[in-house]
């Protein structure tokens, strides 16, 4: 289920032909099905937000409560 959610998030963000990167799928899988914490460090534009949004949507679909995400934004 988390892979399908990630595909939908990526398509909504980048267009219908966009596909998730393998590392994005791995991160979402660890968050949703592994119950792990994940630190994603990648370049700007890689799709880190898609990982957090997809994981949140998949967890909520499984009945989990709010998901906390911390992003430090520099001016």
mmCIF file of the N, C-alpha and C atoms, coordinates in Angstrom:
data_MODEL
# 
_entry.id   MODEL 
# 
loop_
_atom_site.group_PDB 
_atom_site.id 
_atom_site.type_symbol 
_atom_site.label_atom_id 
_atom_site.label_alt_id 
_atom_site.label_comp_id 
_atom_site.label_asym_id 
_atom_site.label_entity_id 
_atom_site.label_seq_id 
_atom_site.pdbx_PDB_ins_code 
_atom_site.Cartn_x 
_atom_site.Cartn_y 
_atom_site.Cartn_z 
_atom_site.occupancy 
_atom_site.B_iso_or_equiv 
_atom_site.pdbx_formal_charge 
_atom_site.auth_seq_id 
_atom_site.auth_comp_id 
_atom_site.auth_asym_id 
_atom_site.auth_atom_id 
_atom_site.pdbx_PDB_model_num 
ATOM 1   N N  . UNK A 1 1  ? 0.811  -1.189 0.000   1.00 0.00 ? 1  UNK A N  1 
ATOM 2   C CA . UNK A 1 1  ? 0.000  0.000  0.000   1.00 0.00 ? 1  UNK A CA 1 
ATOM 3   C C  . UNK A 1 1  ? 0.857  1.257  0.000   1.00 0.00 ? 1  UNK A C  1 
ATOM 4   N N  . UNK A 1 2  ? 1.982  1.265  0.723   1.00 0.00 ? 2  UNK A N  1 
ATOM 5   C CA . UNK A 1 2  ? 2.798  2.470  0.791   1.00 0.00 ? 2  UNK A CA 1 
ATOM 6   C C  . UNK A 1 2  ? 3.384  2.816  -0.573  1.00 0.00 ? 2  UNK A C  1 
ATOM 7   N N  . UNK A 1 3  ? 3.692  1.818  -1.403  1.00 0.00 ? 3  UNK A N  1 
ATOM 8   C CA . UNK A 1 3  ? 4.228  2.090  -2.740  1.00 0.00 ? 3  UNK A CA 1 
ATOM 9   C C  . UNK A 1 3  ? 3.186  2.798  -3.606  1.00 0.00 ? 3  UNK A C  1 
ATOM 10  N N  . UNK A 1 4  ? 1.946  2.365  -3.507  1.00 0.00 ? 4  UNK A N  1 
ATOM 11  C CA . UNK A 1 4  ? 0.863  2.990  -4.275  1.00 0.00 ? 4  UNK A CA 1 
ATOM 12  C C  . UNK A 1 4  ? 0.649  4.432  -3.820  1.00 0.00 ? 4  UNK A C  1 
ATOM 13  N N  . UNK A 1 5  ? 0.675  4.657  -2.523  1.00 0.00 ? 5  UNK A N  1 
ATOM 14  C CA . UNK A 1 5  ? 0.519  6.017  -1.993  1.00 0.00 ? 5  UNK A CA 1 
ATOM 15  C C  . UNK A 1 5  ? 1.659  6.902  -2.482  1.00 0.00 ? 5  UNK A C  1 
ATOM 16  N N  . UNK A 1 6  ? 2.892  6.386  -2.448  1.00 0.00 ? 6  UNK A N  1 
ATOM 17  C CA . UNK A 1 6  ? 4.040  7.161  -2.923  1.00 0.00 ? 6  UNK A CA 1 
ATOM 18  C C  . UNK A 1 6  ? 3.880  7.498  -4.402  1.00 0.00 ? 6  UNK A C  1 
ATOM 19  N N  . UNK A 1 7  ? 3.441  6.549  -5.204  1.00 0.00 ? 7  UNK A N  1 
ATOM 20  C CA . UNK A 1 7  ? 3.229  6.819  -6.630  1.00 0.00 ? 7  UNK A CA 1 
ATOM 21  C C  . UNK A 1 7  ? 2.211  7.930  -6.836  1.00 0.00 ? 7  UNK A C  1 
ATOM 22  N N  . UNK A 1 8  ? 1.150  7.920  -6.051  1.00 0.00 ? 8  UNK A N  1 
ATOM 23  C CA . UNK A 1 8  ? 0.127  8.964  -6.170  1.00 0.00 ? 8  UNK A CA 1 
ATOM 24  C C  . UNK A 1 8  ? 0.668  10.331 -5.749  1.00 0.00 ? 8  UNK A C  1 
ATOM 25  N N  . UNK A 1 9  ? 1.442  10.364 -4.689  1.00 0.00 ? 9  UNK A N  1 
ATOM 26  C CA . UNK A 1 9  ? 2.028  11.636 -4.230  1.00 0.00 ? 9  UNK A CA 1 
ATOM 27  C C  . UNK A 1 9  ? 2.984  12.179 -5.282  1.00 0.00 ? 9  UNK A C  1 
ATOM 28  N N  . UNK A 1 10 ? 3.852  11.327 -5.813  1.00 0.00 ? 10 UNK A N  1 
ATOM 29  C CA . UNK A 1 10 ? 4.814  11.751 -6.839  1.00 0.00 ? 10 UNK A CA 1 
ATOM 30  C C  . UNK A 1 10 ? 4.073  12.274 -8.078  1.00 0.00 ? 10 UNK A C  1 
ATOM 31  N N  . UNK A 1 11 ? 3.030  11.571 -8.499  1.00 0.00 ? 11 UNK A N  1 
ATOM 32  C CA . UNK A 1 11 ? 2.265  12.007 -9.667  1.00 0.00 ? 11 UNK A CA 1 
ATOM 33  C C  . UNK A 1 11 ? 1.592  13.356 -9.419  1.00 0.00 ? 11 UNK A C  1 
ATOM 34  N N  . UNK A 1 12 ? 1.076  13.547 -8.217  1.00 0.00 ? 12 UNK A N  1 
ATOM 35  C CA . UNK A 1 12 ? 0.432  14.824 -7.887  1.00 0.00 ? 12 UNK A CA 1 
ATOM 36  C C  . UNK A 1 12 ? 1.444  15.967 -7.867  1.00 0.00 ? 12 UNK A C  1 
ATOM 37  N N  . UNK A 1 13 ? 2.667  15.669 -7.446  1.00 0.00 ? 13 UNK A N  1 
ATOM 38  C CA . UNK A 1 13 ? 3.687  16.711 -7.334  1.00 0.00 ? 13 UNK A CA 1 
ATOM 39  C C  . UNK A 1 13 ? 4.394  16.998 -8.657  1.00 0.00 ? 13 UNK A C  1 
ATOM 40  N N  . UNK A 1 14 ? 4.679  15.942 -9.419  1.00 0.00 ? 14 UNK A N  1 
ATOM 41  C CA . UNK A 1 14 ? 5.561  16.097 -10.576 1.00 0.00 ? 14 UNK A CA 1 
ATOM 42  C C  . UNK A 1 14 ? 4.925  15.713 -11.905 1.00 0.00 ? 14 UNK A C  1 
ATOM 43  N N  . UNK A 1 15 ? 3.668  15.312 -11.888 1.00 0.00 ? 15 UNK A N  1 
ATOM 44  C CA . UNK A 1 15 ? 2.998  14.962 -13.135 1.00 0.00 ? 15 UNK A CA 1 
ATOM 45  C C  . UNK A 1 15 ? 2.759  13.468 -13.263 1.00 0.00 ? 15 UNK A C  1 
ATOM 46  N N  . UNK A 1 16 ? 1.838  13.091 -14.141 1.00 0.00 ? 16 UNK A N  1 
ATOM 47  C CA . UNK A 1 16 ? 1.411  11.697 -14.236 1.00 0.00 ? 16 UNK A CA 1 
ATOM 48  C C  . UNK A 1 16 ? 2.487  10.728 -14.721 1.00 0.00 ? 16 UNK A C  1 
ATOM 49  N N  . UNK A 1 17 ? 3.512  11.225 -15.400 1.00 0.00 ? 17 UNK A N  1 
ATOM 50  C CA . UNK A 1 17 ? 4.574  10.342 -15.890 1.00 0.00 ? 17 UNK A CA 1 
ATOM 51  C C  . UNK A 1 17 ? 5.722  10.174 -14.904 1.00 0.00 ? 17 UNK A C  1 
ATOM 52  N N  . UNK A 1 18 ? 5.691  10.905 -13.806 1.00 0.00 ? 18 UNK A N  1 
ATOM 53  C CA . UNK A 1 18 ? 6.774  10.832 -12.816 1.00 0.00 ? 18 UNK A CA 1 
ATOM 54  C C  . UNK A 1 18 ? 6.704  9.513  -12.053 1.00 0.00 ? 18 UNK A C  1 
ATOM 55  N N  . UNK A 1 19 ? 7.851  8.991  -11.694 1.00 0.00 ? 19 UNK A N  1 
ATOM 56  C CA . UNK A 1 19 ? 7.943  7.733  -10.947 1.00 0.00 ? 19 UNK A CA 1 
ATOM 57  C C  . UNK A 1 19 ? 8.813  7.938  -9.716  1.00 0.00 ? 19 UNK A C  1 
ATOM 58  N N  . UNK A 1 20 ? 8.498  7.248  -8.631  1.00 0.00 ? 20 UNK A N  1 
ATOM 59  C CA . UNK A 1 20 ? 9.323  7.365  -7.420  1.00 0.00 ? 20 UNK A CA 1 
ATOM 60  C C  . UNK A 1 20 ? 10.730 6.827  -7.644  1.00 0.00 ? 20 UNK A C  1 
ATOM 61  N N  . UNK A 1 21 ? 11.674 7.435  -6.973  1.00 0.00 ? 21 UNK A N  1 
ATOM 62  C CA . UNK A 1 21 ? 13.043 6.922  -6.975  1.00 0.00 ? 21 UNK A CA 1 
ATOM 63  C C  . UNK A 1 21 ? 13.104 5.711  -6.048  1.00 0.00 ? 21 UNK A C  1 
ATOM 64  N N  . UNK A 1 22 ? 13.976 4.763  -6.329  1.00 0.00 ? 22 UNK A N  1 
ATOM 65  C CA . UNK A 1 22 ? 14.073 3.580  -5.456  1.00 0.00 ? 22 UNK A CA 1 
ATOM 66  C C  . UNK A 1 22 ? 14.327 3.926  -3.985  1.00 0.00 ? 22 UNK A C  1 
ATOM 67  N N  . UNK A 1 23 ? 15.175 4.929  -3.728  1.00 0.00 ? 23 UNK A N  1 
ATOM 68  C CA . UNK A 1 23 ? 15.457 5.305  -2.343  1.00 0.00 ? 23 UNK A CA 1 
ATOM 69  C C  . UNK A 1 23 ? 14.254 5.949  -1.668  1.00 0.00 ? 23 UNK A C  1 
ATOM 70  N N  . UNK A 1 24 ? 13.403 6.620  -2.439  1.00 0.00 ? 24 UNK A N  1 
ATOM 71  C CA . UNK A 1 24 ? 12.175 7.173  -1.865  1.00 0.00 ? 24 UNK A CA 1 
ATOM 72  C C  . UNK A 1 24 ? 11.271 6.031  -1.399  1.00 0.00 ? 24 UNK A C  1 
ATOM 73  N N  . UNK A 1 25 ? 11.131 5.024  -2.242  1.00 0.00 ? 25 UNK A N  1 
ATOM 74  C CA . UNK A 1 25 ? 10.290 3.878  -1.886  1.00 0.00 ? 25 UNK A CA 1 
ATOM 75  C C  . UNK A 1 25 ? 10.844 3.159  -0.656  1.00 0.00 ? 25 UNK A C  1 
ATOM 76  N N  . UNK A 1 26 ? 12.150 3.020  -0.580  1.00 0.00 ? 26 UNK A N  1 
ATOM 77  C CA . UNK A 1 26 ? 12.774 2.365  0.577   1.00 0.00 ? 26 UNK A CA 1 
ATOM 78  C C  . UNK A 1 26 ? 12.500 3.145  1.850   1.00 0.00 ? 26 UNK A C  1 
ATOM 79  N N  . UNK A 1 27 ? 12.643 4.460  1.796   1.00 0.00 ? 27 UNK A N  1 
ATOM 80  C CA . UNK A 1 27 ? 12.415 5.289  2.984   1.00 0.00 ? 27 UNK A CA 1 
ATOM 81  C C  . UNK A 1 27 ? 10.964 5.188  3.449   1.00 0.00 ? 27 UNK A C  1 
ATOM 82  N N  . UNK A 1 28 ? 10.021 5.270  2.515   1.00 0.00 ? 28 UNK A N  1 
ATOM 83  C CA . UNK A 1 28 ? 8.606  5.179  2.878   1.00 0.00 ? 28 UNK A CA 1 
ATOM 84  C C  . UNK A 1 28 ? 8.301  3.802  3.460   1.00 0.00 ? 28 UNK A C  1 
ATOM 85  N N  . UNK A 1 29 ? 8.860  2.772  2.869   1.00 0.00 ? 29 UNK A N  1 
ATOM 86  C CA . UNK A 1 29 ? 8.638  1.405  3.357   1.00 0.00 ? 29 UNK A CA 1 
ATOM 87  C C  . UNK A 1 29 ? 9.129  1.249  4.799   1.00 0.00 ? 29 UNK A C  1 
ATOM 88  N N  . UNK A 1 30 ? 10.305 1.785  5.096   1.00 0.00 ? 30 UNK A N  1 
ATOM 89  C CA . UNK A 1 30 ? 10.836 1.710  6.459   1.00 0.00 ? 30 UNK A CA 1 
ATOM 90  C C  . UNK A 1 30 ? 9.961  2.475  7.445   1.00 0.00 ? 30 UNK A C  1 
ATOM 91  N N  . UNK A 1 31 ? 9.465  3.620  7.028   1.00 0.00 ? 31 UNK A N  1 
ATOM 92  C CA . UNK A 1 31 ? 8.611  4.418  7.905   1.00 0.00 ? 31 UNK A CA 1 
ATOM 93  C C  . UNK A 1 31 ? 7.268  3.748  8.171   1.00 0.00 ? 31 UNK A C  1 
ATOM 94  N N  . UNK A 1 32 ? 6.645  3.236  7.117   1.00 0.00 ? 32 UNK A N  1 
ATOM 95  C CA . UNK A 1 32 ? 5.280  2.728  7.220   1.00 0.00 ? 32 UNK A CA 1 
ATOM 96  C C  . UNK A 1 32 ? 5.233  1.302  7.745   1.00 0.00 ? 32 UNK A C  1 
ATOM 97  N N  . UNK A 1 33 ? 6.008  0.418  7.155   1.00 0.00 ? 33 UNK A N  1 
ATOM 98  C CA . UNK A 1 33 ? 5.922  -0.995 7.510   1.00 0.00 ? 33 UNK A CA 1 
ATOM 99  C C  . UNK A 1 33 ? 6.981  -1.442 8.498   1.00 0.00 ? 33 UNK A C  1 
ATOM 100 N N  . UNK A 1 34 ? 8.058  -0.701 8.587   1.00 0.00 ? 34 UNK A N  1 
ATOM 101 C CA . UNK A 1 34 ? 9.120  -1.074 9.511   1.00 0.00 ? 34 UNK A CA 1 
ATOM 102 C C  . UNK A 1 34 ? 9.016  -0.385 10.855  1.00 0.00 ? 34 UNK A C  1 
ATOM 103 N N  . UNK A 1 35 ? 8.171  0.645  10.937  1.00 0.00 ? 35 UNK A N  1 
ATOM 104 C CA . UNK A 1 35 ? 8.033  1.388  12.182  1.00 0.00 ? 35 UNK A CA 1 
ATOM 105 C C  . UNK A 1 35 ? 9.318  2.074  12.605  1.00 0.00 ? 35 UNK A C  1 
ATOM 106 N N  . UNK A 1 36 ? 10.163 2.399  11.642  1.00 0.00 ? 36 UNK A N  1 
ATOM 107 C CA . UNK A 1 36 ? 11.459 3.009  11.938  1.00 0.00 ? 36 UNK A CA 1 
ATOM 108 C C  . UNK A 1 36 ? 11.408 4.519  11.774  1.00 0.00 ? 36 UNK A C  1 
ATOM 109 N N  . UNK A 1 37 ? 12.387 5.157  12.351  1.00 0.00 ? 37 UNK A N  1 
ATOM 110 C CA . UNK A 1 37 ? 12.612 6.572  12.086  1.00 0.00 ? 37 UNK A CA 1 
ATOM 111 C C  . UNK A 1 37 ? 13.567 6.642  10.910  1.00 0.00 ? 37 UNK A C  1 
ATOM 112 N N  . UNK A 1 38 ? 13.374 7.644  10.074  1.00 0.00 ? 38 UNK A N  1 
ATOM 113 C CA . UNK A 1 38 ? 14.198 7.763  8.881   1.00 0.00 ? 38 UNK A CA 1 
ATOM 114 C C  . UNK A 1 38 ? 14.687 9.191  8.761   1.00 0.00 ? 38 UNK A C  1 
ATOM 115 N N  . UNK A 1 39 ? 15.966 9.341  8.508   1.00 0.00 ? 39 UNK A N  1 
ATOM 116 C CA . UNK A 1 39 ? 16.542 10.655 8.222   1.00 0.00 ? 39 UNK A CA 1 
ATOM 117 C C  . UNK A 1 39 ? 16.918 10.646 6.745   1.00 0.00 ? 39 UNK A C  1 
ATOM 118 N N  . UNK A 1 40 ? 16.258 11.490 5.969   1.00 0.00 ? 40 UNK A N  1 
ATOM 119 C CA . UNK A 1 40 ? 16.530 11.562 4.541   1.00 0.00 ? 40 UNK A CA 1 
ATOM 120 C C  . UNK A 1 40 ? 17.353 12.819 4.280   1.00 0.00 ? 40 UNK A C  1 
ATOM 121 N N  . UNK A 1 41 ? 18.570 12.613 3.810   1.00 0.00 ? 41 UNK A N  1 
ATOM 122 C CA . UNK A 1 41 ? 19.461 13.725 3.481   1.00 0.00 ? 41 UNK A CA 1 
ATOM 123 C C  . UNK A 1 41 ? 19.778 13.613 1.994   1.00 0.00 ? 41 UNK A C  1 
ATOM 124 N N  . UNK A 1 42 ? 19.192 14.506 1.230   1.00 0.00 ? 42 UNK A N  1 
ATOM 125 C CA . UNK A 1 42 ? 19.395 14.510 -0.214  1.00 0.00 ? 42 UNK A CA 1 
ATOM 126 C C  . UNK A 1 42 ? 19.413 15.960 -0.700  1.00 0.00 ? 42 UNK A C  1 
ATOM 127 N N  . UNK A 1 43 ? 19.800 16.127 -1.932  1.00 0.00 ? 43 UNK A N  1 
ATOM 128 C CA . UNK A 1 43 ? 19.877 17.461 -2.525  1.00 0.00 ? 43 UNK A CA 1 
ATOM 129 C C  . UNK A 1 43 ? 18.489 18.077 -2.688  1.00 0.00 ? 43 UNK A C  1 
ATOM 130 N N  . UNK A 1 44 ? 18.467 19.388 -2.782  1.00 0.00 ? 44 UNK A N  1 
ATOM 131 C CA . UNK A 1 44 ? 17.227 20.108 -3.045  1.00 0.00 ? 44 UNK A CA 1 
ATOM 132 C C  . UNK A 1 44 ? 16.630 19.597 -4.350  1.00 0.00 ? 44 UNK A C  1 
ATOM 133 N N  . UNK A 1 45 ? 15.324 19.327 -4.328  1.00 0.00 ? 45 UNK A N  1 
ATOM 134 C CA . UNK A 1 45 ? 14.640 18.862 -5.522  1.00 0.00 ? 45 UNK A CA 1 
ATOM 135 C C  . UNK A 1 45 ? 14.587 17.353 -5.670  1.00 0.00 ? 45 UNK A C  1 
ATOM 136 N N  . UNK A 1 46 ? 15.191 16.617 -4.744  1.00 0.00 ? 46 UNK A N  1 
ATOM 137 C CA . UNK A 1 46 ? 15.224 15.152 -4.823  1.00 0.00 ? 46 UNK A CA 1 
ATOM 138 C C  . UNK A 1 46 ? 13.873 14.538 -4.533  1.00 0.00 ? 46 UNK A C  1 
ATOM 139 N N  . UNK A 1 47 ? 13.062 15.192 -3.707  1.00 0.00 ? 47 UNK A N  1 
ATOM 140 C CA . UNK A 1 47 ? 11.742 14.659 -3.382  1.00 0.00 ? 47 UNK A CA 1 
ATOM 141 C C  . UNK A 1 47 ? 11.595 14.196 -1.948  1.00 0.00 ? 47 UNK A C  1 
ATOM 142 N N  . UNK A 1 48 ? 12.321 14.850 -1.050  1.00 0.00 ? 48 UNK A N  1 
ATOM 143 C CA . UNK A 1 48 ? 12.225 14.482 0.376   1.00 0.00 ? 48 UNK A CA 1 
ATOM 144 C C  . UNK A 1 48 ? 10.816 14.704 0.908   1.00 0.00 ? 48 UNK A C  1 
ATOM 145 N N  . UNK A 1 49 ? 10.187 15.785 0.508   1.00 0.00 ? 49 UNK A N  1 
ATOM 146 C CA . UNK A 1 49 ? 8.829  16.066 0.984   1.00 0.00 ? 49 UNK A CA 1 
ATOM 147 C C  . UNK A 1 49 ? 7.861  14.976 0.557   1.00 0.00 ? 49 UNK A C  1 
ATOM 148 N N  . UNK A 1 50 ? 8.049  14.441 -0.626  1.00 0.00 ? 50 UNK A N  1 
ATOM 149 C CA . UNK A 1 50 ? 7.181  13.360 -1.104  1.00 0.00 ? 50 UNK A CA 1 
ATOM 150 C C  . UNK A 1 50 ? 7.283  12.145 -0.190  1.00 0.00 ? 50 UNK A C  1 
ATOM 151 N N  . UNK A 1 51 ? 8.473  11.876 0.321   1.00 0.00 ? 51 UNK A N  1 
ATOM 152 C CA . UNK A 1 51 ? 8.664  10.756 1.250   1.00 0.00 ? 51 UNK A CA 1 
ATOM 153 C C  . UNK A 1 51 ? 7.828  10.976 2.504   1.00 0.00 ? 51 UNK A C  1 
ATOM 154 N N  . UNK A 1 52 ? 7.918  12.166 3.078   1.00 0.00 ? 52 UNK A N  1 
ATOM 155 C CA . UNK A 1 52 ? 7.187  12.450 4.321   1.00 0.00 ? 52 UNK A CA 1 
ATOM 156 C C  . UNK A 1 52 ? 5.677  12.471 4.089   1.00 0.00 ? 52 UNK A C  1 
ATOM 157 N N  . UNK A 1 53 ? 5.246  13.070 2.979   1.00 0.00 ? 53 UNK A N  1 
ATOM 158 C CA . UNK A 1 53 ? 3.805  13.139 2.700   1.00 0.00 ? 53 UNK A CA 1 
ATOM 159 C C  . UNK A 1 53 ? 3.233  11.754 2.429   1.00 0.00 ? 53 UNK A C  1 
ATOM 160 N N  . UNK A 1 54 ? 3.953  10.949 1.657   1.00 0.00 ? 54 UNK A N  1 
ATOM 161 C CA . UNK A 1 54 ? 3.473  9.603  1.346   1.00 0.00 ? 54 UNK A CA 1 
ATOM 162 C C  . UNK A 1 54 ? 3.425  8.740  2.603   1.00 0.00 ? 54 UNK A C  1 
ATOM 163 N N  . UNK A 1 55 ? 4.439  8.836  3.429   1.00 0.00 ? 55 UNK A N  1 
ATOM 164 C CA . UNK A 1 55 ? 4.456  8.053  4.668   1.00 0.00 ? 55 UNK A CA 1 
ATOM 165 C C  . UNK A 1 55 ? 3.307  8.469  5.584   1.00 0.00 ? 55 UNK A C  1 
ATOM 166 N N  . UNK A 1 56 ? 3.069  9.761  5.686   1.00 0.00 ? 56 UNK A N  1 
ATOM 167 C CA . UNK A 1 56 ? 1.967  10.244 6.519   1.00 0.00 ? 56 UNK A CA 1 
ATOM 168 C C  . UNK A 1 56 ? 0.628  9.728  5.994   1.00 0.00 ? 56 UNK A C  1 
ATOM 169 N N  . UNK A 1 57 ? 0.410  9.822  4.694   1.00 0.00 ? 57 UNK A N  1 
ATOM 170 C CA . UNK A 1 57 ? -0.855 9.355  4.107   1.00 0.00 ? 57 UNK A CA 1 
ATOM 171 C C  . UNK A 1 57 ? -1.034 7.854  4.316   1.00 0.00 ? 57 UNK A C  1 
ATOM 172 N N  . UNK A 1 58 ? 0.023  7.076  4.123   1.00 0.00 ? 58 UNK A N  1 
ATOM 173 C CA . UNK A 1 58 ? -0.076 5.627  4.290   1.00 0.00 ? 58 UNK A CA 1 
ATOM 174 C C  . UNK A 1 58 ? -0.310 5.253  5.755   1.00 0.00 ? 58 UNK A C  1 
ATOM 175 N N  . UNK A 1 59 ? 0.357  5.935  6.671   1.00 0.00 ? 59 UNK A N  1 
ATOM 176 C CA . UNK A 1 59 ? 0.152  5.657  8.100   1.00 0.00 ? 59 UNK A CA 1 
ATOM 177 C C  . UNK A 1 59 ? -1.265 6.008  8.535   1.00 0.00 ? 59 UNK A C  1 
ATOM 178 N N  . UNK A 1 60 ? -1.762 7.123  8.061   1.00 0.00 ? 60 UNK A N  1 
ATOM 179 C CA . UNK A 1 60 ? -3.134 7.509  8.414   1.00 0.00 ? 60 UNK A CA 1 
ATOM 180 C C  . UNK A 1 60 ? -4.149 6.539  7.828   1.00 0.00 ? 60 UNK A C  1 
ATOM 181 N N  . UNK A 1 61 ? -3.876 6.018  6.634   1.00 0.00 ? 61 UNK A N  1 
ATOM 182 C CA . UNK A 1 61 ? -4.772 5.026  6.035   1.00 0.00 ? 61 UNK A CA 1 
ATOM 183 C C  . UNK A 1 61 ? -4.796 3.738  6.867   1.00 0.00 ? 61 UNK A C  1 
ATOM 184 N N  . UNK A 1 62 ? -3.701 3.485  7.589   1.00 0.00 ? 62 UNK A N  1 
ATOM 185 C CA . UNK A 1 62 ? -3.629 2.304  8.454   1.00 0.00 ? 62 UNK A CA 1 
ATOM 186 C C  . UNK A 1 62 ? -4.220 2.589  9.837   1.00 0.00 ? 62 UNK A C  1 
ATOM 187 N N  . UNK A 1 63 ? -4.691 3.821  10.051  1.00 0.00 ? 63 UNK A N  1 
ATOM 188 C CA . UNK A 1 63 ? -5.316 4.161  11.319  1.00 0.00 ? 63 UNK A CA 1 
ATOM 189 C C  . UNK A 1 63 ? -4.413 4.856  12.313  1.00 0.00 ? 63 UNK A C  1 
ATOM 190 N N  . UNK A 1 64 ? -3.211 5.200  11.905  1.00 0.00 ? 64 UNK A N  1 
ATOM 191 C CA . UNK A 1 64 ? -2.278 5.898  12.802  1.00 0.00 ? 64 UNK A CA 1 
ATOM 192 C C  . UNK A 1 64 ? -2.713 7.351  12.968  1.00 0.00 ? 64 UNK A C  1 
ATOM 193 N N  . UNK A 1 65 ? -2.295 7.952  14.048  1.00 0.00 ? 65 UNK A N  1 
ATOM 194 C CA . UNK A 1 65 ? -2.627 9.347  14.324  1.00 0.00 ? 65 UNK A CA 1 
ATOM 195 C C  . UNK A 1 65 ? -1.716 10.298 13.582  1.00 0.00 ? 65 UNK A C  1 
ATOM 196 N N  . UNK A 1 66 ? -1.643 11.518 14.034  1.00 0.00 ? 66 UNK A N  1 
ATOM 197 C CA . UNK A 1 66 ? -0.815 12.524 13.375  1.00 0.00 ? 66 UNK A CA 1 
ATOM 198 C C  . UNK A 1 66 ? 0.648  12.079 13.306  1.00 0.00 ? 66 UNK A C  1 
ATOM 199 N N  . UNK A 1 67 ? 1.289  12.471 12.225  1.00 0.00 ? 67 UNK A N  1 
ATOM 200 C CA . UNK A 1 67 ? 2.699  12.168 12.022  1.00 0.00 ? 67 UNK A CA 1 
ATOM 201 C C  . UNK A 1 67 ? 3.469  13.470 12.117  1.00 0.00 ? 67 UNK A C  1 
ATOM 202 N N  . UNK A 1 68 ? 4.546  13.467 12.875  1.00 0.00 ? 68 UNK A N  1 
ATOM 203 C CA . UNK A 1 68 ? 5.341  14.669 13.082  1.00 0.00 ? 68 UNK A CA 1 
ATOM 204 C C  . UNK A 1 68 ? 6.508  14.675 12.123  1.00 0.00 ? 68 UNK A C  1 
ATOM 205 N N  . UNK A 1 69 ? 6.718  15.804 11.494  1.00 0.00 ? 69 UNK A N  1 
ATOM 206 C CA . UNK A 1 69 ? 7.840  15.959 10.583  1.00 0.00 ? 69 UNK A CA 1 
ATOM 207 C C  . UNK A 1 69 ? 8.528  17.272 10.911  1.00 0.00 ? 69 UNK A C  1 
ATOM 208 N N  . UNK A 1 70 ? 9.830  17.211 11.070  1.00 0.00 ? 70 UNK A N  1 
ATOM 209 C CA . UNK A 1 70 ? 10.584 18.421 11.371  1.00 0.00 ? 70 UNK A CA 1 
ATOM 210 C C  . UNK A 1 70 ? 11.446 18.775 10.175  1.00 0.00 ? 70 UNK A C  1 
ATOM 211 N N  . UNK A 1 71 ? 11.241 19.971 9.656   1.00 0.00 ? 71 UNK A N  1 
ATOM 212 C CA . UNK A 1 71 ? 12.069 20.459 8.570   1.00 0.00 ? 71 UNK A CA 1 
ATOM 213 C C  . UNK A 1 71 ? 12.645 21.788 8.989   1.00 0.00 ? 71 UNK A C  1 
ATOM 214 N N  . UNK A 1 72 ? 13.935 21.899 8.919   1.00 0.00 ? 72 UNK A N  1 
ATOM 215 C CA . UNK A 1 72 ? 14.564 23.176 9.211   1.00 0.00 ? 72 UNK A CA 1 
ATOM 216 C C  . UNK A 1 72 ? 14.648 23.951 7.918   1.00 0.00 ? 72 UNK A C  1 
ATOM 217 N N  . UNK A 1 73 ? 14.129 25.132 7.914   1.00 0.00 ? 73 UNK A N  1 
ATOM 218 C CA . UNK A 1 73 ? 14.137 25.960 6.710   1.00 0.00 ? 73 UNK A CA 1 
ATOM 219 C C  . UNK A 1 73 ? 15.101 27.127 6.913   1.00 0.00 ? 73 UNK A C  1 
ATOM 220 N N  . UNK A 1 74 ? 15.975 27.271 5.992   1.00 0.00 ? 74 UNK A N  1 
ATOM 221 C CA . UNK A 1 74 ? 16.909 28.390 6.048   1.00 0.00 ? 74 UNK A CA 1 
ATOM 222 C C  . UNK A 1 74 ? 16.380 29.537 5.208   1.00 0.00 ? 74 UNK A C  1 
ATOM 223 N N  . UNK A 1 75 ? 16.625 30.767 5.671   1.00 0.00 ? 75 UNK A N  1 
ATOM 224 C CA . UNK A 1 75 ? 16.135 31.928 4.895   1.00 0.00 ? 75 UNK A CA 1 
ATOM 225 C C  . UNK A 1 75 ? 16.814 32.064 3.560   1.00 0.00 ? 75 UNK A C  1 
# 
